[in-house]
Amino acid sequence: MIDGVEEEVDMLDRHLEVLQMVVNNEPIGIVKMSNESGYDHHEIRYSLRILEEENLIDPTQQGAITTDETGSFIENLDEQIDDIRTRLTEMKAGK
């Protein structure tokens, strides 16, 4: 059960790393992201698809670019992570 949560956190970490690459280098393509991050092309492609579904990036001929929603997502990210951390801490055995 906890292994699934760990896998989800790893995947979220990759999605956020891919998003940060887009923010810092837009427009940026899959090959460049793969070369710079060490992730396989299919992993980058999947992360880009998830980010596009969340309306955080848009695909273009030149590569991925941010959307109008990207900035507010990034601004609220730390707070969301802190909320999740608090919930996980409360779940610890013996609490």
All heavy atoms as an XYZ file, in Angstrom:
761
protein
N       0.821     -1.190      0.000
C       0.000      0.000      0.000
C       0.871      1.262      0.000
O       0.654      2.152     -0.810
C      -0.931     -0.020      1.215
C      -1.781      1.191      1.329
S      -3.082      1.103      2.573
C      -2.152      0.957      4.080
N       1.829      1.333      0.895
C       2.668      2.530      0.976
C       3.592      2.645     -0.230
O       3.982      3.745     -0.618
C       3.450      2.570      2.313
C       3.936      3.994      2.621
C       4.607      1.604      2.306
C       2.865      4.894      3.100
N       3.922      1.497     -0.856
C       4.763      1.525     -2.062
C       4.081      2.308     -3.176
O       4.741      3.024     -3.935
C       5.079      0.106     -2.543
C       5.998     -0.644     -1.595
O       6.675      0.018     -0.776
O       6.036     -1.886     -1.663
N       2.765      2.178     -3.276
C       2.014      2.909     -4.300
C       2.096      4.413     -4.088
O       2.213      5.180     -5.044
N       2.049      4.826     -2.833
C       2.163      6.251     -2.517
C       3.550      6.751     -2.899
O       3.702      7.828     -3.482
C       1.879      6.503     -1.019
C       2.160      7.962     -0.653
C       0.454      6.121     -0.677
N       4.570      5.962     -2.588
C       5.939      6.347     -2.919
C       6.123      6.477     -4.428
O       6.764      7.418     -4.912
C       6.925      5.330     -2.355
C       8.361      5.763     -2.460
C       9.313      4.831     -1.727
O       8.879      3.828     -1.163
O      10.516      5.144     -1.752
N       5.531      5.558     -5.186
C       5.611      5.627     -6.651
C       4.916      6.879     -7.175
O       5.412      7.529     -8.108
C       5.003      4.374     -7.273
C       5.835      3.129     -7.069
C       5.134      1.861     -7.550
O       4.137      1.960     -8.300
O       5.587      0.768     -7.167
N       3.784      7.228     -6.582
C       3.065      8.433     -6.995
C       3.887      9.685     -6.701
O       3.904     10.622     -7.499
C       1.698      8.519     -6.300
C       0.692      7.519     -6.804
C       0.250      7.779     -8.237
O       0.144      8.959     -8.642
O       0.003      6.808     -8.955
N       4.559      9.702     -5.552
C       5.397     10.846     -5.202
C       6.557     10.964     -6.188
O       6.898     12.062     -6.632
C       5.903     10.737     -3.745
C       6.977     11.775     -3.450
C       4.746     10.873     -2.777
N       7.159      9.827     -6.555
C       8.247      9.844     -7.547
C       7.757     10.399     -8.881
O       8.441     11.183     -9.533
C       8.829      8.442     -7.749
C       9.635      7.956     -6.561
O      10.032      8.786     -5.709
O       9.863      6.727     -6.473
N       6.558      9.977     -9.292
C       6.008     10.449    -10.561
C       5.684     11.942    -10.488
O       5.975     12.693    -11.420
C       4.756      9.657    -10.942
C       4.361      9.851    -12.380
S       2.939      8.880    -12.931
C       3.129      7.340    -12.080
N       5.133     12.377     -9.372
C       4.840     13.800     -9.198
C       6.127     14.612     -9.249
O       6.171     15.679     -9.871
C       4.116     14.037     -7.875
C       3.828     15.487     -7.522
C       2.953     16.156     -8.574
C       3.197     15.573     -6.145
N       7.175     14.097     -8.634
C       8.474     14.771     -8.665
C       8.954     14.942    -10.101
O       9.428     16.013    -10.483
C       9.482     13.973     -7.841
C      10.820     14.677     -7.710
O      10.840     15.893     -7.430
O      11.857     14.004     -7.883
N       8.795     13.903    -10.920
C       9.195     13.999    -12.329
C       8.332     15.020    -13.068
O       8.852     15.857    -13.808
C       9.099     12.634    -13.014
C       9.622     12.689    -14.456
C       9.497     11.384    -15.178
N       8.120     11.155    -15.585
C       7.462     10.009    -15.407
N       8.034      8.977    -14.837
N       6.221      9.885    -15.822
N       7.034     14.982    -12.851
C       6.145     15.945    -13.517
C       6.551     17.375    -13.168
O       6.599     18.245    -14.048
C       4.689     15.733    -13.108
C       4.088     14.422    -13.503
N       4.542     13.647    -14.546
C       3.047     13.740    -12.969
C       3.797     12.553    -14.645
N       2.888     12.589    -13.690
N       6.855     17.611    -11.902
C       7.239     18.957    -11.477
C       8.594     19.356    -12.045
O       8.809     20.523    -12.396
C       7.236     19.055     -9.951
C       5.858     18.935     -9.298
C       5.998     18.906     -7.780
C       4.927     20.050     -9.749
N       9.507     18.401    -12.160
C      10.808     18.688    -12.767
C      10.638     19.047    -14.245
O      11.260     19.984    -14.743
C      11.735     17.486    -12.613
C      13.158     17.753    -13.034
C      14.092     16.578    -12.765
O      13.789     15.737    -11.917
O      15.137     16.524    -13.438
N       9.774     18.310    -14.944
C       9.501     18.605    -16.351
C       8.849     19.982    -16.471
O       9.225     20.780    -17.333
C       8.620     17.498    -16.983
C       8.071     17.922    -18.336
C       9.408     16.198    -17.104
N       7.900     20.285    -15.586
C       7.265     21.602    -15.616
C       8.301     22.701    -15.402
O       8.290     23.721    -16.108
C       6.167     21.698    -14.554
C       5.440     23.041    -14.474
C       4.753     23.383    -15.794
C       4.446     23.026    -13.324
N       9.220     22.500    -14.471
C      10.245     23.507    -14.208
C      11.144     23.703    -15.428
O      11.547     24.828    -15.733
C      11.079     23.119    -12.983
C      11.924     24.248    -12.465
C      11.097     25.438    -12.003
O      10.181     25.304    -11.191
N      11.401     26.608    -12.511
N      11.439     22.614    -16.151
C      12.234     22.749    -17.372
C      11.501     23.591    -18.407
O      12.119     24.408    -19.105
C      12.581     21.375    -17.952
C      13.693     20.669    -17.220
S      14.259     19.185    -18.085
C      12.992     18.016    -17.616
N      10.184     23.403    -18.516
C       9.395     24.201    -19.460
C       9.422     25.664    -19.034
O       9.653     26.556    -19.859
C       7.947     23.671    -19.564
C       7.107     24.589    -20.446
C       7.924     22.247    -20.102
N       9.204     25.926    -17.749
C       9.201     27.297    -17.245
C      10.538     27.975    -17.545
O      10.577     29.127    -17.992
C       8.915     27.315    -15.723
C       9.189     28.683    -15.121
C       7.476     26.877    -15.446
N      11.635     27.279    -17.319
C      12.965     27.875    -17.463
C      13.456     27.966    -18.899
O      14.343     28.771    -19.186
C      13.998     27.083    -16.649
C      13.768     27.194    -15.165
O      13.152     28.132    -14.681
N      14.252     26.220    -14.429
N      12.905     27.135    -19.805
C      13.486     27.029    -21.151
C      12.471     27.090    -22.278
O      12.779     26.691    -23.396
C      14.244     25.696    -21.278
C      15.332     25.550    -20.251
O      16.320     26.255    -20.277
N      15.133     24.633    -19.315
N      11.256     27.550    -21.997
C      10.225     27.480    -23.035
C      10.595     28.288    -24.272
O      11.224     29.326    -24.136
C       8.866     27.901    -22.487
C       8.763     29.344    -22.045
C       7.387     29.665    -21.494
O       6.378     29.301    -22.127
O       7.335     30.278    -20.429
N      10.242     27.810    -25.443
C       9.714     26.479    -25.730
C      10.841     25.440    -25.672
O      11.989     25.727    -26.008
C       9.168     26.603    -27.149
C      10.010     27.655    -27.783
C      10.395     28.608    -26.661
N      10.480     24.247    -25.217
C      11.464     23.168    -25.087
C      10.827     21.867    -25.540
O       9.650     21.611    -25.274
C      12.004     23.070    -23.646
C      13.130     22.044    -23.543
C      10.898     22.823    -22.657
C      13.883     22.058    -22.220
N      11.623     21.061    -26.241
C      11.124     19.805    -26.783
C      11.521     18.591    -25.946
O      12.334     18.674    -25.028
N      10.946     17.475    -26.317
C      11.139     16.220    -25.594
C      12.598     15.787    -25.593
O      13.128     15.375    -24.553
C      10.249     15.110    -26.199
C       8.778     15.416    -25.925
C      10.621     13.739    -25.639
C       7.809     14.524    -26.654
N      13.262     15.874    -26.726
C      14.644     15.395    -26.820
C      15.548     16.193    -25.893
O      16.338     15.621    -25.134
C      15.149     15.460    -28.280
C      16.633     15.138    -28.355
C      14.344     14.506    -29.163
N      15.411     17.511    -25.902
C      16.243     18.349    -25.034
C      15.952     18.056    -23.561
O      16.871     17.953    -22.749
C      16.028     19.827    -25.338
C      16.931     20.733    -24.534
C      16.821     22.179    -24.959
C      17.775     23.034    -24.140
N      17.698     24.435    -24.514
N      14.683     17.907    -23.223
C      14.328     17.605    -21.835
C      14.892     16.261    -21.405
O      15.395     16.119    -20.288
C      12.812     17.627    -21.651
C      12.256     19.010    -21.563
S      10.533     19.013    -21.043
C       9.757     19.062    -22.626
N      14.812     15.286    -22.285
C      15.335     13.959    -21.973
C      16.842     14.006    -21.776
O      17.371     13.431    -20.816
C      14.963     12.982    -23.089
O      15.466     11.705    -22.808
N      17.526     14.701    -22.664
C      18.984     14.808    -22.566
C      19.411     15.519    -21.284
O      20.394     15.132    -20.652
C      19.560     15.529    -23.784
C      19.463     14.708    -25.050
O      19.308     13.492    -25.008
N      19.539     15.371    -26.181
N      18.688     16.570    -20.912
C      19.060     17.357    -19.737
C      18.670     16.691    -18.425
O      19.336     16.883    -17.411
C      18.447     18.752    -19.818
C      19.085     19.604    -20.900
C      18.547     21.021    -20.936
O      17.775     21.408    -20.029
O      18.912     21.749    -21.873
N      17.597     15.922    -18.432
C      17.088     15.349    -17.182
C      17.530     13.906    -16.948
O      17.554     13.443    -15.808
C      15.563     15.393    -17.172
O      15.038     14.488    -18.136
N      17.828     13.188    -18.030
C      18.151     11.771    -17.900
C      16.931     10.868    -17.939
O      17.062      9.643    -17.896
N      15.744     11.443    -18.012
C      14.531     10.639    -18.152
C      14.405     10.155    -19.589
O      14.835     10.837    -20.525
C      13.280     11.450    -17.799
C      13.167     11.817    -16.339
C      13.124     13.144    -15.941
C      13.091     10.839    -15.362
C      13.014     13.496    -14.605
C      12.984     11.178    -14.018
C      12.938     12.505    -13.650
O      12.833     12.849    -12.335
N      13.796      8.983    -19.761
C      13.541      8.455    -21.097
C      12.502      9.320    -21.809
O      11.690      9.996    -21.163
C      13.024      7.017    -21.019
C      14.074      6.032    -20.551
O      15.284      6.321    -20.703
O      13.683      4.973    -20.022
N      12.529      9.271    -23.143
C      11.576     10.053    -23.940
C      10.141      9.748    -23.545
O       9.315     10.665    -23.451
C      11.762      9.782    -25.434
C      13.037     10.340    -25.982
N      13.369     10.255    -27.299
C      14.072     10.996    -25.402
C      14.534     10.814    -27.506
N      14.983     11.273    -26.357
N       9.819      8.464    -23.328
C       8.431      8.115    -23.001
C       8.021      8.668    -21.632
O       6.860      9.007    -21.425
C       8.200      6.599    -23.084
C       8.819      5.806    -21.987
N      10.138      5.399    -22.020
C       8.312      5.344    -20.827
C      10.409      4.720    -20.916
N       9.321      4.680    -20.170
N       8.968      8.800    -20.706
C       8.658      9.378    -19.399
C       8.377     10.881    -19.538
O       7.428     11.402    -18.932
C       9.810      9.150    -18.423
C      10.002      7.692    -18.049
C      11.231      7.460    -17.220
O      12.331      7.921    -17.614
O      11.097      6.811    -16.160
N       9.174     11.558    -20.335
C       8.954     12.984    -20.594
C       7.616     13.182    -21.291
O       6.822     14.045    -20.911
C      10.100     13.577    -21.453
C      11.444     13.501    -20.720
C       9.771     15.008    -21.889
C      11.577     14.392    -19.521
N       7.363     12.367    -22.305
C       6.108     12.477    -23.062
C       4.902     12.301    -22.133
O       3.924     13.049    -22.225
C       6.103     11.425    -24.178
C       5.085     11.680    -25.250
C       5.237     10.708    -26.422
N       6.484     10.927    -27.140
C       7.509     10.057    -27.175
N       7.439      8.917    -26.531
N       8.605     10.336    -27.853
N       4.976     11.322    -21.235
C       3.870     11.087    -20.295
C       3.688     12.289    -19.369
O       2.564     12.754    -19.151
C       4.103      9.811    -19.485
C       3.007      9.545    -18.495
C       1.749      9.134    -18.915
C       3.212      9.736    -17.134
C       0.725      8.901    -18.008
C       2.201      9.509    -16.217
C       0.964      9.091    -16.664
O      -0.052      8.873    -15.759
N       4.790     12.801    -18.823
C       4.692     13.967    -17.945
C       4.106     15.167    -18.684
O       3.266     15.893    -18.129
C       6.074     14.325    -17.372
O       6.500     13.348    -16.450
N       4.538     15.376    -19.913
C       3.985     16.477    -20.704
C       2.489     16.298    -20.931
O       1.728     17.271    -20.877
C       4.717     16.603    -22.044
C       6.148     17.112    -21.969
C       6.821     16.981    -23.338
C       6.207     18.548    -21.475
N       2.055     15.076    -21.175
C       0.626     14.813    -21.378
C      -0.164     15.150    -20.106
O      -1.222     15.791    -20.166
C       0.391     13.358    -21.763
C      -1.057     13.076    -22.112
C      -1.325     11.681    -22.642
N      -0.174     10.961    -23.098
C       0.199      9.754    -22.660
N      -0.527      9.129    -21.753
N       1.258      9.152    -23.139
N       0.365     14.748    -18.951
C      -0.307     15.049    -17.682
C      -0.355     16.561    -17.459
O      -1.392     17.122    -17.080
C       0.413     14.351    -16.505
C       0.321     12.826    -16.640
C      -0.140     14.826    -15.163
C      -1.088     12.269    -16.656
N       0.759     17.232    -17.695
C       0.809     18.684    -17.512
C      -0.133     19.401    -18.478
O      -0.759     20.401    -18.111
C       2.244     19.184    -17.692
C       3.233     18.713    -16.615
C       4.662     19.030    -17.040
C       2.906     19.308    -15.262
N      -0.255     18.882    -19.684
C      -1.194     19.469    -20.650
C      -2.636     19.247    -20.189
O      -3.465     20.161    -20.268
C      -0.983     18.871    -22.037
C      -1.861     19.498    -23.088
C      -1.663     18.918    -24.479
O      -0.820     18.013    -24.652
O      -2.370     19.374    -25.394
N      -2.949     18.053    -19.683
C      -4.299     17.775    -19.178
C      -4.653     18.688    -18.011
O      -5.816     19.045    -17.828
C      -4.416     16.311    -18.753
C      -4.450     15.340    -19.911
C      -4.402     13.879    -19.480
O      -4.422     13.594    -18.260
O      -4.338     13.018    -20.375
N      -3.648     19.070    -17.232
C      -3.860     19.978    -16.098
C      -3.839     21.448    -16.533
O      -3.926     22.343    -15.702
C      -2.795     19.741    -15.024
C      -2.876     18.396    -14.354
C      -4.124     18.231    -13.506
O      -4.547     19.210    -12.849
O      -4.686     17.113    -13.501
N      -3.686     21.686    -17.833
C      -3.638     23.022    -18.430
C      -2.463     23.854    -17.897
O      -2.573     25.069    -17.735
C      -4.960     23.766    -18.239
C      -5.108     24.904    -19.224
O      -4.596     24.849    -20.338
N      -5.792     25.961    -18.812
N      -1.341     23.185    -17.623
C      -0.148     23.869    -17.147
C       0.851     24.129    -18.262
O       1.739     24.969    -18.113
C       0.506     23.061    -16.025
C      -0.356     22.918    -14.772
C       0.302     21.962    -13.792
C      -0.614     24.276    -14.140
N       0.729     23.392    -19.371
C       1.570     23.608    -20.544
C       0.716     23.495    -21.796
O      -0.362     22.898    -21.768
C       2.756     22.613    -20.637
C       2.241     21.188    -20.801
C       3.673     22.732    -19.440
C       3.123     20.320    -21.647
N       1.228     24.046    -22.868
C       0.629     23.886    -24.197
C       1.715     23.378    -25.136
O       2.856     23.851    -25.082
C       0.100     25.212    -24.742
C      -1.251     25.592    -24.184
O      -2.050     24.679    -23.885
O      -1.509     26.803    -24.035
N       1.371     22.433    -26.006
C       2.342     21.993    -27.012
C       2.346     22.970    -28.185
O       1.307     23.526    -28.541
C       1.804     20.627    -27.442
C       0.327     20.718    -27.218
C       0.149     21.648    -26.039
N       3.525     23.219    -28.741
C       3.644     24.033    -29.954
C       4.611     23.319    -30.894
O       5.255     22.341    -30.513
C       4.184     25.446    -29.659
O       5.561     25.359    -29.294
C       3.397     26.144    -28.555
N       4.725     23.817    -32.100
C       5.674     23.256    -33.063
C       7.110     23.345    -32.535
O       7.941     22.501    -32.825
C       5.576     23.994    -34.404
C       4.303     23.747    -35.157
C       4.288     22.385    -35.821
O       5.303     21.729    -35.942
N       3.109     21.965    -36.254
N       7.396     24.385    -31.756
C       8.755     24.603    -31.251
C       9.028     23.855    -29.946
O      10.166     23.757    -29.530
C       9.001     26.106    -31.019
C       8.981     26.935    -32.282
C       7.561     27.202    -32.797
O       6.620     27.288    -32.013
N       7.411     27.301    -34.104
N       7.983     23.376    -29.289
C       8.123     22.672    -28.019
C       7.075     23.147    -27.029
O       6.218     23.972    -27.337
N       7.165     22.621    -25.817
C       6.187     22.939    -24.779
C       6.391     24.358    -24.256
O       7.521     24.821    -24.108
C       6.304     21.940    -23.632
N       5.261     25.022    -23.969
C       5.282     26.353    -23.369
C       4.304     26.376    -22.191
O       3.409     25.542    -22.097
C       4.910     27.465    -24.378
C       3.504     27.240    -24.944
C       5.943     27.544    -25.499
C       2.960     28.400    -25.765
N       4.487     27.348    -21.306
C       3.597     27.490    -20.164
C       2.267     28.101    -20.589
O       2.142     28.658    -21.673
C       4.246     28.374    -19.080
O       4.573     29.640    -19.646
C       5.501     27.722    -18.521
N       1.286     28.016    -19.698
C      -0.029     28.625    -19.927
C      -0.239     29.734    -18.907
O       0.594     29.956    -18.022
C      -1.162     27.583    -19.765
O      -1.232     27.181    -18.389
C      -0.946     26.380    -20.663
N      -1.366     30.376    -18.990
C      -1.713     31.426    -18.031
C      -1.902     30.873    -16.619
O      -1.817     31.614    -15.646
C      -2.996     32.155    -18.464
C      -2.813     32.952    -19.738
O      -1.655     33.300    -20.066
O      -3.822     33.230    -20.420
N      -2.158     29.586    -16.496
C      -2.396     28.973    -15.192
C      -1.122     28.493    -14.502
O      -1.144     28.162    -13.317
C      -3.372     27.803    -15.342
C      -4.751     28.254    -15.777
C      -5.745     27.119    -15.841
O      -5.577     26.127    -15.107
O      -6.697     27.240    -16.631
N      -0.013     28.446    -15.205
C       1.224     27.895    -14.652
C       1.714     28.689    -13.449
O       2.082     28.106    -12.418
C       2.328     27.846    -15.732
O       1.837     27.163    -16.878
C       3.564     27.142    -15.214
N       1.729     29.997    -13.554
C       2.240     30.836    -12.473
C       1.494     30.646    -11.170
O       2.110     30.484    -10.104
N       0.164     30.662    -11.214
C      -0.613     30.506     -9.974
C      -0.449     29.100     -9.402
O      -0.424     28.928     -8.175
C      -2.085     30.833    -10.207
O      -2.658     29.951    -11.146
N      -0.307     28.098    -10.269
C      -0.064     26.738     -9.790
C       1.244     26.690     -8.999
O       1.295     26.152     -7.892
C      -0.013     25.741    -10.953
C       0.411     24.366    -10.536
C      -0.496     23.490     -9.966
C       1.729     23.947    -10.697
C      -0.099     22.217     -9.561
C       2.135     22.678    -10.299
C       1.217     21.819     -9.730
N       2.288     27.268     -9.550
C       3.599     27.256     -8.889
C       3.555     28.052     -7.584
O       4.121     27.631     -6.579
C       4.689     27.771     -9.848
C       4.896     26.759    -10.976
C       5.993     28.040     -9.108
C       5.787     27.227    -12.100
N       2.837     29.176     -7.593
C       2.722     29.990     -6.383
C       2.054     29.232     -5.243
O       2.400     29.417     -4.076
C       1.929     31.260     -6.673
C       2.687     32.285     -7.479
C       1.828     33.489     -7.845
O       0.749     33.677     -7.230
O       2.230     34.234     -8.747
N       1.087     28.374     -5.555
C       0.332     27.643     -4.537
C       0.928     26.281     -4.205
O       0.472     25.619     -3.274
C      -1.117     27.450     -5.003
C      -1.845     28.770     -5.126
O      -1.700     29.643     -4.278
N      -2.617     28.926     -6.178
N       1.938     25.859     -4.936
C       2.485     24.512     -4.786
C       3.048     24.251     -3.395
O       2.759     23.223     -2.785
C       3.550     24.252     -5.860
C       4.125     22.848     -5.899
C       3.031     21.826     -6.165
C       5.207     22.771     -6.981
N       3.848     25.168     -2.873
C       4.448     24.957     -1.550
C       3.376     24.763     -0.480
O       3.505     23.894      0.390
C       5.362     26.120     -1.170
C       6.675     26.098     -1.921
O       6.993     25.070     -2.555
O       7.392     27.122     -1.889
N       2.333     25.559     -0.534
C       1.251     25.445      0.445
C       0.554     24.087      0.329
O       0.258     23.451      1.347
C       0.246     26.574      0.255
C      -0.854     26.590      1.288
C      -1.804     27.754      1.103
O      -1.376     28.804      0.579
O      -2.980     27.600      1.485
N       0.312     23.640     -0.898
C      -0.330     22.344     -1.092
C       0.549     21.209     -0.564
O       0.054     20.282      0.075
C      -0.642     22.122     -2.574
C      -1.750     23.007     -3.083
C      -1.999     22.786     -4.560
O      -1.084     22.849     -5.365
N      -3.245     22.529     -4.904
N       1.843     21.296     -0.822
C       2.765     20.261     -0.338
C       2.813     20.279      1.187
O       2.817     19.220      1.826
C       4.164     20.448     -0.962
C       4.103     20.087     -2.453
C       5.203     19.590     -0.237
C       5.364     20.389     -3.228
N       2.825     21.469      1.781
C       2.817     21.561      3.242
C       1.551     20.937      3.831
O       1.613     20.256      4.863
C       2.939     23.024      3.694
C       4.332     23.585      3.493
O       5.283     22.793      3.314
O       4.469     24.830      3.504
N       0.407     21.158      3.197
C      -0.844     20.565      3.665
C      -0.777     19.037      3.616
O      -1.212     18.359      4.557
C      -2.036     21.056      2.833
C      -2.368     22.519      3.076
O      -1.884     23.096      4.076
O      -3.116     23.088      2.251
N      -0.232     18.506      2.544
C      -0.101     17.054      2.413
C       0.871     16.514      3.456
O       0.624     15.481      4.086
C       0.336     16.666      0.989
C      -0.789     16.994      0.003
C       0.729     15.196      0.910
C      -0.394     16.923     -1.453
N       1.977     17.222      3.658
C       2.964     16.812      4.674
C       2.314     16.749      6.057
O       2.529     15.811      6.810
C       4.151     17.767      4.674
C       5.224     17.378      5.688
C       6.388     18.349      5.736
N       7.075     18.408      4.457
C       7.328     19.529      3.783
N       6.957     20.701      4.266
N       7.976     19.500      2.647
N       1.510     17.734      6.373
C       0.815     17.757      7.660
C      -0.101     16.555      7.799
O      -0.111     15.881      8.843
C       0.014     19.068      7.817
O       0.919     20.169      7.761
C      -0.761     19.094      9.116
N      -0.845     16.270      6.765
C      -1.750     15.113      6.805
C      -0.983     13.816      6.976
O      -1.388     12.940      7.735
C      -2.595     15.063      5.533
C      -3.628     16.173      5.479
C      -4.459     16.110      4.231
N      -5.228     14.878      4.196
C      -5.828     14.420      3.088
N      -5.730     15.097      1.964
N      -6.502     13.295      3.120
N       0.138     13.676      6.283
C       0.943     12.457      6.404
C       1.541     12.334      7.800
O       1.591     11.228      8.371
C       2.051     12.434      5.344
C       1.590     12.208      3.908
C       2.741     12.427      2.941
C       0.989     10.827      3.742
N       1.985     13.441      8.364
C       2.545     13.429      9.727
C       1.494     12.968     10.724
O       1.777     12.202     11.645
C       3.090     14.819     10.099
O       4.114     15.167      9.171
C       3.649     14.831     11.502
N       0.268     13.417     10.535
C      -0.825     13.024     11.430
C      -1.156     11.550     11.306
O      -1.731     10.969     12.220
C      -2.060     13.868     11.137
C      -1.897     15.325     11.546
C      -3.024     16.215     11.059
O      -3.914     15.736     10.317
O      -3.002     17.408     11.407
N      -0.756     10.910     10.210
C      -1.047      9.488      9.983
C      -0.004      8.568     10.608
O      -0.193      7.361     10.642
C      -1.139      9.207      8.483
C      -2.263      9.926      7.797
S      -2.103      9.877      6.008
C      -2.834      8.308      5.664
N       1.096      9.132     11.101
C       2.158      8.311     11.659
C       1.636      7.420     12.780
O       0.759      7.830     13.550
C       3.296      9.168     12.191
C       4.173      9.777     11.145
C       5.299     10.521     11.819
C       6.282     11.071     10.807
N       7.369     11.787     11.482
N       2.209      6.227     12.875
C       1.830      5.288     13.941
C       2.121      5.922     15.295
O       3.129      6.580     15.489
C       2.611      3.988     13.778
N       1.217      5.685     16.234
C       1.421      6.200     17.568
C       0.904      7.602     17.786
O       1.016      8.145     18.863
N       0.348      8.206     16.767
C      -0.191      9.570     16.899
C      -1.638      9.526     17.295
O      -2.392      8.709     16.943
C      -0.024     10.355     15.578
C       1.393     10.683     15.252
C       1.722     12.014     15.798
C       3.179     12.334     15.516
N       3.546     13.627     15.875
